[in-house]
Amino acid sequence: MKERIVILGGGESGIGAAILAKIKGYNVFLSDNGIISSNHKQILRARTIEFEEGQHNTELILSASEIVKSPGIPDDIPLILNAKEKKIPVISEIEFAIRHSKAKIIGITGTNGKTTTTLLTYHILQENGLKVGLAGNIGFSLARQVAEDDKNYFVVELSSFQLDGMHKSRLHTAILLNITPDHLNRYENDFQKYVNSKFRIIRNMRREDHFIYNELDETIVGYLDHLNSNVGKQPISLKKSEKSIAYKAEKNLMFKDGENLKRIPNKYLPLPGKHNMINTMAAVQVAINIGIDWDGILSALKTFENAPHRLEYVGRIKEVDFYNDSKATNVDAVWYALESFENPIVLIIGGIDKGNDYTQIDEMVANKVKAIVALGIDNSKIERHFKTYITDITTTDSVFNAVEIAFSKAADNDVVLLSPACASFDLFKNYEERGDRFKEAVYALKEKFENNLRMMT
């Protein structure tokens, strides 16, 4: 009798898990409490995979020998608790995919910087001819790729929710960039539980595997001091230490490659900011571990373009530069964004506050920000907090107004930075739409400004 697998969630990860399970000969049933997209339903029907939508049939689900759960479904809902009471294993799509893949898995996590580091690592490997896939929170699910075209390597962005469903998976390389408070509502507002989740990334790793981590992150180092693990540790840092395998020198990033010391001049780095130096060090260290030629690494760095909405350069109006950092949905991410610029900043911030502690960026804002434009339906908390040391604060619920106001407050060589620190759902569907509308507003203002110039000449 075929083993029965139930997939919870009909999004990309659930569809991928269903495809893989069907190919591997399982008896597959997919259940989604919401509505499954027409494209995904077409895929399920084409592969004769049973499914339901708009409900969870408890009897059908709890008849499973194993449940593959979407990371968006909390672990504490009654259905999942019932499954665990019945000793039905509940795993993530990532865990299920790794079980059936021959690839070496490079897993990347951290509160901030995951996507950038994942994309850069993938880019370096791909540009150097490796058979490599990109998965996790990016593109097609890992399970779908394993089912349709397994690789020699997968670079996988891993959220804490995905890590929570990983139990027996072994990664060959793990990267942990940083840990700061985020998503605590899923962890009973207990930061330590969130930290524990992030450290699941090195679970089951062996001495010959590589754990690349930020040596200056106190939370990471504090946890490691009490961790009994034989995994091969590779600390990277913005300051040189005896342990650092990669570190920032005055004008270079330095890498220890056996007895050799290799360098990347800062002017060749693909992304601005010290936080992106850590991201770059992590990606390059992966390539060194694999044995990629140094010239090949440097060549790949020159052609890298980051994902949208992450310190994305939008353009220049007059002598003012505009940057879209809409993905910065927590305060820590805003700190990194502000740290990236030397010129004065007009900061566009706001949205749905997630219990933000803005004191984390007080010093950075005081030293670098000349004016704030609060963009949201309720901007009162932002006004109350920053008015003690920023006298120029304007509020609006229109992104087009926000861009025009910010431009009016900027002088030559200033930066207008959208880095919200908040969720986007008060005015937009998601951070992508917020970033896209911001770019549209900048382009519209640029056209208006240039038209006015033409009329004057």
C-alpha positions in Angstrom: 0.0 0.0 0.0 1.3 3.5 -0.9 2.3 5.8 1.9 -0.2 8.6 2.3 1.1 12.1 2.2 -1.1 15.1 2.9 0.0 18.6 1.7 -1.4 21.5 3.6 -1.4 24.7 1.5 -1.8 25.1 -2.3 0.8 27.8 -2.8 4.1 27.3 -4.6 5.7 25.2 -1.8 2.6 23.0 -1.5 2.3 22.5 -5.2 6.0 21.6 -5.4 5.7 19.1 -2.6 2.6 17.5 -4.2 4.4 17.1 -7.6 7.4 15.5 -5.9 5.3 13.2 -3.8 3.3 12.1 -6.8 6.5 11.4 -8.8 7.9 9.4 -5.9 4.8 7.2 -5.8 3.0 8.5 -2.7 -0.7 8.6 -2.3 -1.1 12.4 -2.3 -3.9 14.6 -1.1 -3.6 18.4 -1.0 -5.8 20.6 1.2 -6.0 24.4 1.3 -8.3 26.4 3.6 -8.4 29.2 1.1 -8.8 29.3 -2.7 -6.2 27.6 -4.9 -5.2 29.6 -8.0 -6.5 28.4 -11.3 -3.0 27.7 -12.5 -2.2 25.5 -9.6 -5.5 23.6 -9.9 -4.7 22.9 -13.5 -1.3 21.4 -12.4 -3.0 19.3 -9.8 -5.6 18.0 -12.2 -3.0 17.3 -14.9 -1.1 15.1 -12.5 -4.3 13.5 -11.0 -3.5 14.7 -7.5 -6.6 14.9 -5.3 -7.2 18.2 -3.6 -9.7 20.3 -1.7 -10.0 24.1 -1.3 -12.0 26.4 1.0 -11.8 23.9 3.9 -9.6 21.4 5.8 -11.3 18.0 6.0 -9.9 16.8 9.3 -10.7 13.1 8.8 -8.9 13.0 5.4 -5.9 15.0 6.7 -5.5 13.0 9.9 -5.4 9.8 7.9 -2.0 10.8 6.6 1.2 8.9 7.5 3.0 12.3 7.1 2.0 15.9 6.6 3.9 18.5 4.6 2.9 21.9 5.8 3.2 25.3 4.2 5.4 27.7 6.2 2.6 30.2 6.4 0.4 27.9 8.5 1.2 28.3 12.2 2.2 25.3 14.3 -0.3 26.0 17.0 -3.6 25.7 15.1 -5.9 22.9 16.3 -5.4 20.8 13.1 -1.6 20.7 13.5 -1.8 20.1 17.3 -4.2 17.2 16.6 -1.8 15.7 14.1 1.0 15.9 16.5 -1.1 14.2 19.2 -1.7 11.4 16.8 2.1 11.2 16.2 1.8 12.1 12.6 5.0 13.8 11.5 4.6 17.4 10.3 7.4 18.6 8.1 8.2 21.4 5.8 8.4 21.2 2.0 12.2 21.9 2.3 12.6 18.8 4.5 10.6 16.7 2.1 12.6 17.9 -0.9 16.0 17.4 0.6 15.0 13.8 1.4 14.7 13.1 -2.3 17.5 15.2 -3.7 21.1 14.2 -4.4 22.2 17.8 -4.3 24.5 19.6 -1.8 22.3 22.1 0.0 23.5 25.6 0.8 21.0 27.1 3.3 20.9 30.8 4.1 19.0 32.4 7.0 19.1 35.6 9.1 16.6 38.2 10.0 17.9 40.5 7.3 20.0 40.0 4.1 18.8 36.4 3.3 17.5 37.2 -0.2 20.5 39.3 -1.3 23.0 36.7 0.0 21.0 33.8 -1.6 20.9 35.6 -5.0 24.6 36.5 -4.9 25.7 33.0 -3.9 23.6 31.5 -6.7 24.9 34.0 -9.2 28.5 33.2 -8.4 28.0 29.5 -8.7 25.8 29.8 -11.9 28.2 32.1 -13.6 31.0 29.6 -13.0 29.2 26.8 -14.7 27.9 24.8 -11.8 24.6 22.9 -12.1 22.9 24.9 -9.4 19.3 25.7 -8.5 17.7 28.7 -6.5 14.9 27.9 -4.1 13.3 28.6 -0.8 11.5 31.9 -0.6 12.7 32.7 -4.2 11.3 31.3 -7.5 10.0 27.8 -7.8 9.9 25.6 -4.7 12.8 23.3 -3.9 10.5 20.3 -4.1 9.3 21.2 -7.6 12.8 21.6 -8.8 14.0 18.3 -7.3 11.0 16.6 -9.0 11.6 18.1 -12.4 15.3 18.8 -12.6 17.5 17.9 -9.6 20.8 19.7 -9.4 24.3 19.2 -8.0 23.8 22.3 -5.7 20.8 24.2 -4.4 21.1 27.6 -2.8 18.1 27.9 -0.5 16.8 30.9 1.3 15.3 29.7 4.6 12.9 31.6 6.9 12.5 30.6 10.5 9.0 29.2 9.6 10.6 26.8 7.1 13.4 25.9 9.5 10.7 24.9 12.1 9.6 22.1 9.9 13.1 20.7 9.3 14.0 17.8 11.5 16.3 15.3 9.7 17.6 17.5 6.9 21.4 17.9 6.6 22.8 21.0 5.0 26.3 20.9 3.5 26.7 24.7 4.0 24.7 26.9 6.4 24.9 30.7 6.5 23.5 32.7 9.5 23.8 36.4 8.8 22.2 38.0 11.9 19.4 37.6 14.4 17.3 40.4 15.6 13.7 40.4 16.9 11.1 39.7 14.2 8.0 37.6 13.7 7.8 37.2 17.5 4.0 36.7 17.3 4.8 33.2 15.9 7.1 32.5 18.9 4.9 33.5 21.8 6.8 36.9 21.9 9.8 34.9 23.2 13.0 36.1 21.4 14.9 33.0 22.5 12.4 30.7 20.7 13.1 32.7 17.6 16.8 32.3 18.1 16.4 28.6 18.6 14.5 28.4 15.3 17.2 30.1 13.4 19.8 27.7 14.8 17.9 24.8 13.4 19.8 25.5 10.2 22.9 23.6 11.6 20.9 20.7 12.9 22.4 17.4 11.6 25.4 19.0 10.1 28.8 17.3 10.4 32.4 18.2 11.0 33.2 18.3 7.3 30.3 20.7 6.6 30.6 24.5 6.7 28.8 26.9 9.0 29.4 30.5 7.9 28.2 33.1 10.5 28.6 36.7 11.4 31.2 36.9 14.2 30.0 40.3 15.3 26.4 39.3 16.0 26.3 39.0 19.8 23.2 36.8 19.7 24.8 34.3 17.4 28.1 34.2 19.2 26.3 34.0 22.6 24.3 31.0 21.4 27.4 29.3 20.0 29.2 29.6 23.3 26.7 27.1 24.7 26.2 24.9 21.7 27.6 21.4 21.5 28.2 21.0 17.7 31.1 19.7 15.7 30.2 21.5 12.5 33.1 23.3 10.8 32.7 26.9 11.9 33.7 29.7 9.5 33.3 33.1 11.2 33.2 36.2 9.0 33.5 39.7 10.4 33.7 43.4 9.7 36.7 43.3 12.2 39.7 41.0 12.0 40.0 38.4 14.7 42.1 35.2 15.2 39.1 33.1 14.1 37.9 35.2 11.2 38.1 33.3 7.9 37.0 36.4 6.1 37.0 40.0 7.3 37.0 43.7 6.4 40.3 45.5 6.2 40.5 49.2 5.5 40.0 49.1 1.7 39.4 45.4 1.1 37.5 42.3 2.0 40.1 39.7 3.0 39.7 35.9 2.7 41.8 33.1 4.1 42.1 30.4 1.5 44.3 27.8 3.0 47.7 29.4 3.3 46.7 32.2 0.9 45.2 35.5 1.6 43.0 36.9 -1.1 41.3 40.3 -1.3 38.4 42.1 -2.9 38.9 45.9 -3.1 35.9 47.7 -1.7 35.4 49.5 -5.0 34.6 46.2 -6.7 31.8 45.3 -4.3 28.5 44.9 -6.0 26.3 46.4 -3.2 26.6 49.4 -0.9 26.7 49.2 2.9 28.6 47.3 5.6 25.8 44.8 5.9 26.3 44.0 2.3 30.0 43.4 3.0 28.9 40.6 5.3 26.5 39.3 2.7 29.2 39.4 0.0 31.8 37.7 2.3 29.3 34.9 3.0 28.6 34.3 -0.7 32.3 34.4 -1.7 33.2 32.0 1.2 30.8 29.5 -0.2 32.5 29.7 -3.6 35.9 29.3 -2.0 34.7 26.2 -0.1 33.5 24.7 -3.3 36.8 25.4 -5.1 35.7 28.0 -7.6 38.6 29.9 -9.3 39.3 33.3 -7.8 39.1 35.1 -11.1 35.7 33.4 -11.7 34.5 34.8 -8.3 35.6 38.3 -9.1 34.1 38.2 -12.6 30.7 37.1 -11.2 30.7 39.9 -8.6 31.0 42.4 -11.5 27.8 41.2 -13.1 25.5 40.8 -10.1 22.2 42.8 -9.8 20.3 42.6 -6.6 16.6 41.8 -6.3 14.1 44.7 -6.4 13.1 46.6 -3.3 16.4 46.1 -1.4 18.3 49.3 -1.5 17.4 49.5 -5.1 18.7 52.6 -6.9 15.7 54.2 -8.7 17.2 57.3 -10.2 18.3 60.9 -9.9 16.2 64.0 -10.1 18.3 67.2 -10.3 21.2 66.2 -8.0 19.0 64.0 -5.6 19.3 60.2 -5.6 16.3 58.0 -4.8 16.5 54.5 -3.3 13.8 52.0 -2.9 14.2 49.8 0.2 10.6 48.8 0.6 11.6 45.3 1.8 12.9 46.9 5.0 9.8 45.9 7.1 11.6 46.0 10.5 13.7 48.6 12.4 16.9 46.6 12.1 16.7 46.6 8.3 16.3 50.4 8.4 19.5 50.7 10.5 21.4 48.8 7.8 19.9 51.0 5.1 20.8 54.3 6.9 24.3 52.9 7.5 24.9 52.5 3.8 24.9 56.3 3.0 27.3 59.1 3.8 25.2 61.9 2.3 22.2 63.5 4.2 19.0 61.5 3.9 15.3 62.4 3.7 13.7 59.3 5.1 10.3 58.0 4.0 9.1 55.6 6.8 5.8 54.2 8.0 3.1 51.7 7.5 1.6 49.1 9.9 3.8 49.2 13.0 4.7 45.7 14.3 5.5 46.8 17.8 8.6 48.6 16.6 11.3 49.9 19.0 12.6 52.9 17.1 15.2 53.6 19.7 17.4 51.1 17.8 17.9 53.7 15.1 17.8 56.9 17.2 21.5 57.6 16.9 21.6 56.7 13.2 18.6 58.9 12.4 20.0 61.8 14.5 23.3 61.7 12.7 22.1 61.1 9.1 18.5 62.1 8.6 17.6 65.7 7.9 13.9 65.2 7.4 11.2 62.5 7.8 8.2 61.9 5.6 5.8 59.5 7.4 3.9 57.4 4.9 0.9 55.6 6.3 -2.7 55.8 7.6 -1.7 56.2 11.2 1.7 58.0 11.6 1.2 59.1 15.2 3.8 56.8 16.8 6.5 57.8 14.3 5.7 61.5 14.9 5.8 61.1 18.7 9.1 59.2 18.7 11.2 61.2 16.3 9.9 64.8 17.0 12.3 65.0 20.0 15.2 65.4 17.7 13.9 65.7 14.1 12.1 69.0 13.7 11.1 68.4 10.1 8.5 65.7 10.0 5.6 65.5 7.5 2.9 62.9 7.3 0.9 61.7 4.3 -1.1 58.7 3.1 -0.1 59.1 -0.5 3.2 57.7 -1.9 3.1 60.3 -4.7 2.8 63.1 -2.2 5.6 61.5 -0.1 8.0 61.5 -3.0 7.2 65.1 -3.9 7.5 66.3 -0.3 10.8 64.4 0.2 12.2 65.9 -3.0 11.3 69.4 -1.8 13.2 68.9 1.4 16.4 67.5 -0.3 19.4 69.5 -1.4 21.9 68.6 -4.1 23.7 65.3 -3.4 21.1 64.3 -0.7 19.4 60.9 -0.7 15.7 60.2 -0.6 15.3 56.8 1.0 12.1 54.7 1.2 12.9 52.4 4.2 9.6 51.9 6.0 10.4 49.8 9.1 6.8 48.7 8.9 4.5 46.3 7.1 2.7 47.7 4.0 -0.8 46.4 4.4 -2.4 49.7 5.4 -2.0 51.2 1.9 -0.6 48.4 -0.3 -1.0 44.7 -0.9 2.6 43.9 0.0 6.0 45.5 0.1 6.5 44.8 -3.6 3.5 47.0 -4.5 4.7 49.7 -2.1 8.1 49.7 -3.8 6.6 49.6 -7.3 4.3 52.6 -6.5 7.3 54.4 -5.0 9.3 53.9 -8.2 6.3 55.1 -10.3 6.1 58.2 -8.2 9.8 58.9 -8.7 9.6 58.4 -12.5 6.5 60.6 -12.6 8.2 63.4 -10.6 11.3 63.1 -12.8 9.2 63.5 -16.0 7.4 66.5 -14.4 10.7 68.1 -13.4 12.3 67.6 -16.8 9.2 68.9 -18.6 9.3 72.1 -16.4 12.9 72.5 -17.3 12.2 72.2 -21.0 9.4 74.8 -20.7 11.8 77.3 -19.1 14.5 76.9 -21.8 
